[in-house]
Amino acid sequence: MAAKSKDIIKEKDVEIIEAESVNIKQSSVRAVDGGHIEMQQVGALSIDGDRIEVTQGAACIVRGNDVSLNQSISAVTAGNNVSLNFSMSPMVVSKGEAVSNKSAVCVMAARNIKVKNSASVLMIANNVEGNVTTLFDWRAALALGAVFGGVWGLFSLFRKR
C-alpha cells in the first residue's frame, strides 16, 4: 500500500506502507518506510524513516534519523538521535545522542548518552550523564572477554588432540 502525503491508518492489518508522512493507530504492519512516521498501539516488523515516533508499540527493527519510543518495545533501535521513555530495547545504536528515561536496555552505544533512572547491561559511549544501573563497565567487559577468550582457547587446544 502506497500512502499519500498525510495518511491516517486505523485498525487495519497492512503489509507495506510507503509514505512521506503517515499516522498509524491500533494496527499491525509488516514494513513502514517514510519521512515522518507516527505510530500508536502498533505492532510492526520493520520501521524505516526520517522521524519516527512510537507510542505503546512493538517493533523488531527501527531505523531512522530521529527515533522516539514511548512505552514501547523494540528489538533493535538505530538512528542519529534515539530517545527511549519508559521503553525496552535490547540493542540501541546511535550516531549522536541517546536518551533513556526510566527504560531498560541491554546494549546501548552512542557518542553521548543521557540517562535518568534506567538500567542496562552494557553502555558504550564517550560521555554518559545521569543515574544508570549497569551490569558491566568497560573494565568488567574487558575482563569477561578475556575469561571467555581463555576458556575458548583452552577448549580448542583439547579439541585438536
N, C-alpha and C positions, 0 to 999 in steps of 0.2 A: 504494500500500500504506500503510495507516494502522497504525502500530505501537502496541503497548500502552505502559504506563508505563515499563518497562525491557525493551527488546527487544534481542536479540543476533542480528545478521545476519552469516552467514559464507559466503563463496564463492558469491555469487549476483549476478545482473545484475538490478538493480531500477530502475524508472523514478522513482518519487517516494516519499519516506519522510517521514511526519509523525509525530513522537513527542515526548513530553516528555523522555525520556532514551533514547538509543539508542547501541549499540556495534556498529560495522560493521568487519568484518575481511575482507581479501582479496576485495573485491567491486568492482563498478562501479555507480555510482549517477548518475542524471541530476540529481535535486534532493533535498536534505535540508533539512528545516525542523523545528526543535525547540528544546528548552531546553538540555539537556546532550548534546553530540554528541562521541563518541569514535570516531576512525577510524584504522585501522592497515592500511597497504598497500591503499589505496582510491583509485580514480580517480573524481572527481565533477565535474560541470559547475557546480553551484551549491550552496553550503552557507550556510544562514542559521540562526543560533541564538544563544542567550544565552551559553553557554560552549562553545567549540569547541576540541578537541584533535586534531590530525592528526599522525600519525607515519608516515613513509615513504609519503606520499600525494601525489597531484597533483589540483589543482582550478583551475578558471578563476576563479570569483568566491567569495570567502569573506567573509561579513559576520557580525559578532557583537559581543557586549559584551566578552568576554574571549576572544581568539584566540591559540592557541599552535600554532606549526608547528615540528615537529622532523624534520629530514632530509626536508623536503617542498618541493614547488614549487607556487606559486600565482600566477596572472596578476595578480589584484587582491585585496589583503587590506585590509579596513577594519574598524575596531572602536574601542571606547573604550580598551582596552589590548591591544596587539599584541606578541607575543613570537616571535622567529624564532631558531631554534637549528640551525645547520648547514643552512640552508634558502636558497631563492632565490625572490624575488618582484620583478617589475618595478615594481609600484606598491604602496606601503604607505601607508595613511592612518589616523591615529589621533587621536581627540579628546583623549586624555590622554597616556599614556606608551607609547613604542615601544622595545622592547629587541631588539637584534640581536647575536647571539653567533656569530662565525665564519660569517657569512651574506653573500649578495650581493643588493643592492637597487639598482634603477635610480633611482627617485624615492621618497624617504621624507619624509612630512610628519606632524608631531606637535607637541604642546605641549612635551614633554620627550622626548629621545632618549638612551638609554644604549646604548653600542656597545662591543663587545670584539672586536678583530681582524676587522673587517668591511670590505667595500668597497661604495661607492655612486657613482652619477653625480652626484646632487644631493640634499642634505638640507635641509629647511626646518623650522626649529624655533626656539623661544625659547631652549632650552638643550640643548646637545649635550655629553655626557660620554663619555670613553673614547677608544680608539685606533681611528680610522677612516681609510680612504683614500678621498678623494672626488676626482672629476674637476673639479667646479665648486664654488666657494664663491659667496656671494651677489654678490661683485663680478664674478667671471668670468661668471656667468649674466646679469648686467645688461649687461655689455659684449657678450656673444654675442647677446643680444636686440637691442641697438642696431645691431649689424652686420647681422643678418638683416633688421631693420626698414628700414635704409638701403638694402640691396640690393633688397628688395621694392619700396620706394618708387621707386627708380631704374628698375627694370623696368616698373613701372606707368606712369611718365612716357613711356617709349619705346613702350609698347603703345598709348597714346592717339593717337600721331601717325600 
